Amino acid sequence: MRSVKVDKELDIRGEVCPFTFVKSKLALEDMEVGQVLRVLVDYKPSAESVPKSLREEGQEVLEVNQIEENLWEILVRKTR
């Protein structure tokens, strides 16, 4: 069981790079510093590139978990 409180969820299954990162970044812009965004992706390259790109933007990636065969969750805390 996850101990992180999720403030907002972004389900972008069906999207591919670079749209997955762009949509994740836009969702974070509407959030307060310290809040946690849960991003759901079903495109394996996005499960790797979105966390990497968010880290490069200065955000804190808390977890990347494979939930199902083709489904990943990315938990990111807004830091700025």
ABEGO torsion letter per residue (X at the ends): XBABBBABBBBABGBBOAAAAAAAAAAAAABBBGBBBBBBBABAAAAAAAAAAAAAAGBBBABBBBABAABBBBBBBBAX
